[in-house]
Structures are given as structure tokens and as C-alpha cells.
């Protein structure tokens, strides 16, 4: 049931009040003119709905759109559509069709999706090609009762340019935000938990990932095959595998991020080149940083604190980790600063021959304090040729820089969402 309030919306359209129950919303959308505002009264409004004209849908408190379990609950195929203040549930589970709460099609540019609760769908919000999308202040909780490979992403982005994704909370599903083939998108102020990857970037460029928080996911920030990203001020707490992973990421600026308590690696640097890694804090992980095949990076002013192993390096080259005469802080560096300039008097090698032996033969940890290990350390200090390839910090810091971010309260018991493994995979 619907009523025409006769109230103008801007210079065009009118406000249409849509009562809950039955197919009233479907009829209201079909009858509306471009530019109209549909105000949904509290209660259940049946979907799915197709929006193929410029409309604004606004929900009063308690308004809910419920799909029939097939396709997407709301499908948008026109530009400048706004969806605000609604609870949206009841999508299908077809991964190929990207069934979800809200699907925005290619060329449906300038959508605004804000202040919604998107719950119990396969995908949450899918931006399949629109430009300049705004997705903000939504709470997205996807289905976790599906096979892990069949779950959908909270916010799924493909071929977007100039979109802004901010202040959303994403829980459950596969990845929190998945970005592929995009450019110049901004992802900021979002919170993620119980996911595979909090942010998953693929084949994209010139994006900004800033001030997000990942807690208890498999990986916090997986940035892959992407260039010229700005990765600033993010937090990863107790993520299972890696806090921050750069796989073939190039020419990016990574600064002022905090990774705390990853069960495996704080930072995984894999084939990452020409990046700047400045002012980050990597603390309390099994491995502070794992480096493989990463060249021409500028790395300085970071803090590696209380990691069980500070670095695992795979390669034969020697890399300098300092910038303009300023290195990094290493909590296990037993150095002196006789001239009081704030930097150690000797270079630090976080991957010396003892580390190499321990990595090749883990049981050698039992001999760390033995005379044999001391002989190795003494020998390589007298004969630098004994050092394996790896990282040298010529100007290690004596004190850790202040943490760039204040951690939120750390959950007492983080349980990673393992989900069900698809037996066919």
C-alpha cells in the first residue's frame, strides 16, 4: 500500500509513503517517477526490487526489505540512486550472479548506500562497475553457514573508479572488502572481524586504505598486484596468518600502521618493489617480517618489537633498511649508543647466520645459548663474508618511536572463523 504525500523533493520528484506488507514496495518502485523519494514505513516490505530510474529509498526505524531467497534483494541499474536507513535480507546464494543484499550494476554511477543493516545475505553490497560510489555507515553481516569458498564478500568492488567506502562494519562471509581492477578508490574507517581477509586488493592502482581496523581475521590487509597505494594508519590485531601482506605490490606508501599479535607474520613482503615502508609498528607476532624477493624499497623508522623471530629472509641479495641515515627499532638488538645520537653504534642484521641455521634446522633453537652458537656469532662479526644475504640496518634506532595508532581494547579470546571447507575444492 502506498500514499502520495505531495511533498516536493528538490526541484523534481515527490515523496511517496510506502506502507509495509505485501508487494506494496514493488508496485511503488514501478510506479515512481525519476527523482522521487520512497519513504518506507516500519515493517516488512517484500522484495526483490529492481530500480531502473533515479530514486531515493529511505527507511523509517524498523523498515525492512526481505527478499525471496533468489537473486539480489535490491538491484540498481540506474545512476544517482540512494538507499538509506533500511534493513536488507533474504538474497539468493548464487556466487556466479553475485547474489546479495544490494547489487549496483555497471554504469549505475554515483550511488549512495548509507546507514543500512545488510544481514544474512551471500554478498553484502556489490559495486559491479559503477563509478563514484559512496558506501558508508553500513553494518554488514554475511552468511557463515556456507562453504568458505562459496561465501560472499561484505563489499564487493569490480572496476570502480573514484568510490569512497567509509565507516562500515563488516562481520562474517569471505572478505570484508574485495577490490579488483579499480583505481582512485578510498577505503577508510571500516572495521572487520570473522573474515578471511579484511581488505583484499587485486590488480588496482592509486587507492587509499586508511584508518581501518582488522581483528581476528585470517589476514588483515592483502594487497596484491597493485600499484601506487596509500596504506596509512591501519590496525591489525590478532589476525591469524598475516597482519599486512604485500604480494607484488609496487610504488606504494605504507606508513603509520600497527600490526599486533599475528599468530604467524606481522608483515609478509613478497616480490614487493619500490615501496616506502615508514613509521609502522610490528609487535608480538611469531615473525616480525618475512621478506622474499623484494627490491628497491625505502624502509626506515619502523619498530619491530617482541616478535619471537624478528625476520625471516629468503634470498641472496643484501638490502639496506634505513632512510637518510635513520634505521628501524629492533627490540632484540643488544647495542650501545656511546655518542648519544639515538642510533646504535653498530649495524644490525636481523637475519645473521645463526638465524639462518635456526630456520633450516628448528631444533637448533635448543642450542641458542650454547658455545657453538656463540662461536658462529663471533666468527661472522670478525669475518663479514660469513654473513648470508639479507637485510642490514646501518643506523638502528635505540628507542622505539611512539606508536602511530592507539589499539582498541584487545579481545581476551579471539577465535578465527574457520568455517566449513568445501570438499570439492
C-alpha positions as CSV (number, residue, x, y, z in Angstrom):
1,X,0.0,0.0,0.0
2,X,1.4,3.5,-0.8
3,X,0.3,7.1,-0.4
4,X,1.4,10.2,-2.2
5,X,2.4,12.8,0.3
6,X,2.6,15.5,-2.3
7,X,5.8,16.9,-0.9
8,X,8.4,18.1,-3.4
9,X,11.9,16.6,-3.3
10,X,14.4,19.2,-4.6
11,X,13.3,20.7,-7.9
12,X,11.8,17.5,-9.2
13,X,10.2,14.4,-7.6
14,X,7.8,13.8,-4.8
15,X,7.8,11.8,-1.6
16,X,5.8,8.5,-1.7
17,X,5.0,6.9,1.6
18,X,5.1,3.1,1.3
19,X,3.3,1.0,3.9
20,X,4.7,-2.3,5.0
21,X,3.2,-5.7,3.9
22,X,2.6,-7.4,0.6
23,X,4.1,-6.2,-2.6
24,X,3.5,-2.5,-2.0
25,X,7.2,-1.6,-2.4
26,X,7.5,-3.5,-5.7
27,X,4.5,-1.6,-7.0
28,X,5.7,1.7,-5.6
29,X,9.1,1.4,-7.3
30,X,7.4,0.5,-10.6
31,X,5.0,3.5,-10.4
32,X,7.5,6.1,-9.2
33,X,8.9,8.7,-11.5
34,X,12.7,9.6,-11.7
35,X,13.7,11.8,-8.8
36,X,11.0,10.5,-6.4
37,X,11.7,9.6,-2.8
38,X,10.1,6.5,-1.4
39,X,9.8,6.6,2.4
40,X,9.3,3.1,3.8
41,X,7.2,2.7,6.9
42,X,8.2,0.3,9.7
43,X,7.7,-3.4,9.0
44,X,8.5,-6.0,6.3
45,X,8.5,-4.9,2.7
46,X,8.7,-7.8,0.2
47,X,11.4,-7.9,-2.5
48,X,13.3,-8.4,-4.6
49,X,13.1,-5.0,-6.3
50,X,14.7,-3.6,-9.5
51,X,15.5,0.1,-9.5
52,X,16.0,1.3,-13.1
53,X,15.4,5.0,-12.6
54,X,16.9,7.7,-10.3
55,X,15.1,7.1,-6.9
56,X,15.8,7.5,-3.2
57,X,14.7,4.8,-0.8
58,X,14.7,5.9,2.9
59,X,13.5,3.6,5.7
60,X,11.9,4.8,8.9
61,X,13.1,3.0,12.0
62,X,12.2,-0.7,11.7
63,X,11.7,-0.7,7.9
64,X,13.0,-4.0,6.4
65,X,13.2,-5.2,2.8
66,X,13.0,-9.1,2.6
67,X,14.0,-11.0,-0.5
68,X,12.6,-14.3,-1.6
69,X,15.9,-16.2,-1.5
70,X,16.7,-15.7,-5.2
71,X,19.0,-13.1,-6.7
72,X,19.8,-9.8,-5.0
73,X,17.3,-8.2,-2.7
74,X,17.9,-4.7,-4.4
75,X,19.2,-4.5,-7.9
76,X,20.2,-1.0,-9.1
77,X,20.5,-0.3,-12.8
78,X,20.2,3.5,-12.9
79,X,22.5,6.3,-11.8
80,X,22.2,8.5,-8.7
81,X,20.2,6.1,-6.6
82,X,20.3,6.4,-2.8
83,X,19.5,3.6,-0.4
84,X,19.4,4.8,3.3
85,X,18.3,3.5,6.7
86,X,17.0,0.1,5.7
87,X,17.4,-3.5,7.0
88,X,18.0,-5.7,3.9
89,X,18.0,-9.6,4.0
90,X,16.9,-12.6,2.0
91,X,19.2,-12.9,-1.0
92,X,19.9,-15.9,-3.1
93,X,23.2,-17.9,-2.9
94,X,24.4,-18.0,-6.5
95,X,28.0,-16.9,-6.4
96,X,28.2,-16.6,-10.2
97,X,25.4,-14.0,-10.2
98,X,26.8,-12.3,-7.1
99,X,23.5,-12.6,-5.2
100,X,23.5,-10.2,-2.3
101,X,21.7,-7.5,-0.3
102,X,22.4,-4.7,-2.8
103,X,23.8,-5.1,-6.3
104,X,24.8,-2.0,-8.3
105,X,25.3,-2.7,-12.0
106,X,27.8,-1.3,-14.4
107,X,27.1,2.3,-15.5
108,X,24.7,2.9,-12.5
109,X,27.1,5.6,-11.4
110,X,27.0,7.8,-8.3
111,X,25.0,5.5,-6.0
112,X,24.8,6.4,-2.3
113,X,24.3,3.5,0.1
114,X,24.4,4.6,3.8
115,X,23.1,3.8,7.3
116,X,21.7,0.3,6.3
117,X,21.9,-3.0,8.0
118,X,22.6,-5.7,5.4
119,X,22.2,-9.0,7.2
120,X,22.2,-12.7,6.3
121,X,22.9,-12.4,2.6
122,X,25.5,-14.1,0.4
123,X,27.2,-10.9,-0.6
124,X,26.6,-7.7,1.2
125,X,26.9,-4.8,-1.2
126,X,28.2,-5.3,-4.7
127,X,29.5,-2.5,-6.8
128,X,29.9,-4.1,-10.2
129,X,31.3,-1.3,-12.2
130,X,29.6,1.9,-11.1
131,X,31.8,5.0,-10.7
132,X,32.0,7.4,-7.7
133,X,30.0,5.1,-5.4
134,X,29.6,6.1,-1.7
135,X,29.1,3.3,0.8
136,X,29.2,4.5,4.4
137,X,28.0,3.7,7.9
138,X,26.5,0.3,7.0
139,X,26.6,-2.8,9.2
140,X,27.1,-5.9,7.0
141,X,26.8,-9.4,8.4
142,X,27.1,-12.1,5.7
143,X,26.2,-15.8,5.9
144,X,28.8,-18.1,7.5
145,X,26.8,-21.3,7.2
146,X,28.0,-21.8,3.6
147,X,31.2,-23.4,2.4
148,X,34.1,-21.0,2.8
149,X,34.7,-20.8,-1.0
150,X,31.0,-20.1,-1.6
151,X,30.7,-17.2,0.8
152,X,30.3,-13.7,-0.5
153,X,32.3,-10.6,0.3
154,X,30.9,-7.9,2.5
155,X,31.6,-5.1,0.0
156,X,32.5,-6.5,-3.5
157,X,34.1,-4.0,-5.9
158,X,34.9,-4.6,-9.6
159,X,36.2,-1.9,-12.0
160,X,35.3,1.0,-9.8
161,X,36.9,4.5,-10.1
162,X,36.6,7.3,-7.5
163,X,34.5,5.4,-4.9
164,X,34.5,6.1,-1.2
165,X,33.9,3.2,1.3
166,X,33.9,4.5,4.8
167,X,32.9,3.7,8.4
168,X,31.3,0.4,7.6
169,X,31.3,-2.6,10.0
170,X,31.7,-6.0,8.2
171,X,31.4,-9.3,10.0
172,X,31.3,-12.8,8.5
173,X,31.5,-14.0,4.9
174,X,34.6,-14.3,2.9
175,X,36.4,-11.0,2.5
176,X,35.4,-7.7,4.2
177,X,36.2,-5.5,1.1
178,X,37.3,-7.1,-2.2
179,X,38.6,-4.7,-4.8
180,X,39.6,-5.8,-8.3
181,X,40.5,-3.7,-11.4
182,X,39.8,-0.4,-9.7
183,X,41.6,2.9,-9.3
184,X,41.5,6.0,-7.1
185,X,39.1,4.4,-4.5
186,X,39.2,5.4,-0.8
187,X,38.7,2.8,1.9
188,X,38.7,4.4,5.3
189,X,37.4,4.0,8.9
190,X,36.0,0.5,8.4
191,X,36.0,-2.3,11.0
192,X,36.3,-6.0,10.1
193,X,36.1,-9.3,12.0
194,X,35.5,-13.1,11.4
195,X,36.6,-13.0,7.8
196,X,39.2,-14.5,5.5
197,X,40.8,-11.2,4.5
198,X,39.7,-7.8,5.9
199,X,40.8,-5.9,2.8
200,X,41.7,-7.8,-0.4
201,X,43.1,-5.6,-3.2
202,X,43.8,-7.1,-6.6
203,X,45.1,-5.5,-9.9
204,X,44.2,-2.0,-8.8
205,X,46.1,1.3,-8.5
206,X,46.2,4.7,-6.8
207,X,43.9,3.6,-4.0
208,X,43.9,4.7,-0.3
209,X,43.4,2.2,2.5
210,X,43.5,4.3,5.7
211,X,42.4,4.1,9.4
212,X,40.7,0.7,9.1
213,X,40.7,-1.9,11.9
214,X,41.0,-5.7,11.4
215,X,40.5,-8.0,14.4
216,X,40.7,-11.8,14.3
217,X,40.7,-12.4,10.6
218,X,42.9,-14.8,8.6
219,X,44.7,-11.9,7.0
220,X,44.3,-8.2,7.8
221,X,45.3,-6.4,4.6
222,X,46.2,-8.5,1.5
223,X,47.4,-6.1,-1.2
224,X,48.3,-8.0,-4.4
225,X,49.4,-7.0,-7.9
226,X,48.5,-3.4,-7.2
227,X,50.5,-0.1,-7.6
228,X,50.7,3.3,-6.0
229,X,48.5,2.6,-3.0
230,X,48.4,4.8,0.1
231,X,48.3,2.5,3.1
232,X,48.2,4.7,6.2
233,X,47.1,4.3,9.8
234,X,45.5,0.9,9.7
235,X,45.4,-1.6,12.6
236,X,45.6,-5.4,12.6
237,X,45.0,-7.1,15.9
238,X,45.4,-10.9,16.4
239,X,44.9,-11.8,12.7
240,X,45.7,-15.4,12.1
241,X,48.2,-15.6,9.2
242,X,49.5,-12.1,8.4
243,X,48.6,-8.6,9.6
244,X,49.8,-7.0,6.3
245,X,50.7,-8.8,3.1
246,X,52.2,-7.1,0.1
247,X,52.4,-9.5,-2.8
248,X,53.8,-8.0,-6.0
249,X,52.7,-4.5,-4.8
250,X,54.7,-1.7,-6.2
251,X,55.4,2.0,-5.6
252,X,53.1,2.2,-2.6
253,X,53.4,4.3,0.5
254,X,52.9,2.2,3.7
255,X,53.2,4.2,6.9
256,X,51.9,4.6,10.4
257,X,50.2,1.2,10.5
258,X,50.2,-1.1,13.6
259,X,50.2,-4.9,13.5
260,X,49.8,-6.6,16.8
261,X,49.8,-10.2,17.8
262,X,49.5,-12.0,14.4
263,X,49.8,-15.7,15.0
264,X,52.2,-16.1,12.0
265,X,53.6,-13.0,10.4
266,X,53.2,-9.3,11.2
267,X,54.4,-8.4,7.7
268,X,54.8,-10.5,4.6
269,X,56.9,-8.8,1.9
270,X,56.7,-10.9,-1.3
271,X,58.1,-9.6,-4.6
272,X,57.2,-6.1,-3.4
273,X,59.3,-3.4,-5.1
274,X,59.8,0.3,-4.9
275,X,57.6,0.8,-1.9
276,X,58.1,3.1,1.1
277,X,57.7,1.5,4.5
278,X,57.9,4.2,7.1
279,X,56.9,4.6,10.7
280,X,55.0,1.3,11.1
281,X,54.9,-0.8,14.3
282,X,55.0,-4.6,14.1
283,X,54.7,-6.2,17.6
284,X,54.1,-9.5,19.3
285,X,53.9,-11.8,16.2
286,X,55.5,-15.1,15.6
287,X,57.6,-13.5,12.8
288,X,58.0,-9.8,12.6
289,X,58.6,-9.7,8.8
290,X,59.1,-12.3,6.2
291,X,60.9,-11.0,3.1
292,X,61.2,-12.8,-0.2
293,X,62.4,-11.3,-3.5
294,X,61.6,-7.6,-2.6
295,X,63.9,-5.0,-4.1
296,X,64.4,-1.2,-4.2
297,X,62.2,-0.4,-1.2
298,X,62.8,2.5,1.2
299,X,62.4,1.2,4.8
300,X,63.0,3.3,7.9
301,X,61.5,4.5,11.2
302,X,59.6,1.3,11.8
303,X,59.5,-0.6,15.1
304,X,59.9,-4.4,15.4
305,X,59.0,-5.2,19.0
306,X,58.9,-8.5,20.9
307,X,58.4,-10.8,17.9
308,X,59.5,-14.3,18.5
309,X,61.6,-14.1,15.3
310,X,62.2,-10.6,14.0
311,X,62.9,-11.5,10.4
312,X,62.8,-14.4,8.0
313,X,64.7,-13.5,4.8
314,X,64.7,-15.7,1.7
315,X,67.2,-14.6,-0.9
316,X,70.9,-13.9,-1.5
317,X,71.0,-10.1,-2.0
318,X,71.9,-7.7,0.7
319,X,69.4,-4.9,1.3
320,X,69.9,-1.7,3.4
321,X,67.0,-0.9,5.6
322,X,67.5,2.8,6.5
323,X,66.4,6.1,5.0
324,X,68.5,9.2,5.1
325,X,70.7,7.9,7.9
326,X,67.7,6.7,10.1
327,X,67.0,3.0,10.5
328,X,64.5,1.0,12.5
329,X,64.0,-0.1,16.1
330,X,64.7,-3.8,16.8
331,X,63.8,-4.8,20.4
332,X,66.3,-7.6,20.4
333,X,69.3,-5.5,19.3
334,X,71.8,-5.5,22.3
335,X,73.6,-2.4,21.1
336,X,75.2,0.7,22.6
337,X,74.9,4.4,21.7
338,X,78.1,6.0,23.0
339,X,77.7,9.3,21.2
340,X,74.1,9.7,22.3
341,X,72.7,10.4,18.8
342,X,69.8,7.9,19.3
343,X,71.2,5.3,16.9
344,X,73.2,2.2,17.7
345,X,77.0,2.4,17.2
346,X,77.0,-0.7,15.0
347,X,74.8,-2.0,12.2
348,X,72.1,-4.6,13.0
349,X,71.5,-7.7,10.9
350,X,68.2,-9.3,11.8
351,X,69.0,-12.4,9.7
352,X,72.5,-13.4,10.5
353,X,74.0,-16.9,10.1
354,X,72.5,-18.1,13.4
355,X,69.0,-17.1,12.3
356,X,69.7,-19.0,9.0
357,X,70.7,-22.1,10.9
358,X,67.6,-22.0,13.1
359,X,65.3,-21.6,10.1
360,X,66.9,-24.5,8.4
361,X,67.0,-26.7,11.5
362,X,64.4,-25.6,14.0
363,X,65.7,-27.9,16.8
364,X,68.8,-25.7,16.8
365,X,66.8,-23.3,19.0
366,X,67.7,-25.5,21.9
367,X,71.3,-24.5,21.4
368,X,70.8,-20.7,21.2
369,X,72.9,-20.2,24.3
370,X,75.5,-22.8,23.6
371,X,79.2,-22.2,22.9
372,X,78.7,-23.4,19.3
373,X,76.2,-20.6,18.6
374,X,78.5,-18.0,20.3
375,X,81.4,-19.1,18.0
376,X,79.2,-18.6,15.0
377,X,78.2,-15.1,16.1
378,X,81.8,-14.2,16.9
379,X,83.2,-15.6,13.7
380,X,80.8,-13.7,11.5
381,X,81.4,-10.5,13.3
382,X,85.1,-10.8,12.6
383,X,84.6,-12.1,9.0
384,X,81.7,-10.3,7.4
385,X,81.9,-12.6,4.4
386,X,80.3,-15.2,6.6
387,X,77.1,-13.3,6.7
388,X,74.4,-14.7,4.4
389,X,72.4,-12.3,2.1
390,X,69.7,-10.4,3.8
391,X,68.9,-7.1,5.5
392,X,71.4,-4.7,7.1
393,X,70.2,-1.8,9.2
394,X,73.2,0.5,9.3
395,X,71.5,3.0,11.7
396,X,69.3,1.1,14.0
397,X,67.3,3.2,16.5
398,X,67.9,2.8,20.2
399,X,64.3,3.5,21.3
400,X,61.0,2.7,19.6
401,X,59.2,5.6,18.0
402,X,55.8,6.3,19.6
403,X,53.0,4.0,18.4
404,X,51.3,5.7,15.4
405,X,47.9,4.3,16.5
406,X,46.2,3.6,19.8
407,X,45.0,0.0,19.8
408,X,41.3,-0.6,20.7
409,X,40.7,-2.9,23.6
410,X,42.2,-6.3,22.7
411,X,39.7,-9.2,22.8
412,X,40.6,-11.6,25.5
413,X,39.9,-14.6,23.3
414,X,39.9,-14.2,19.5
415,X,38.5,-17.3,17.7
416,X,39.2,-17.3,14.0
417,X,36.3,-18.2,11.7
418,X,37.4,-21.5,10.2
419,X,34.1,-22.2,8.5
420,X,33.4,-25.4,6.5
421,X,35.8,-26.5,3.9
422,X,34.2,-27.3,0.6
423,X,35.1,-31.0,0.0
424,X,35.2,-30.3,-3.8
425,X,37.9,-27.7,-3.5
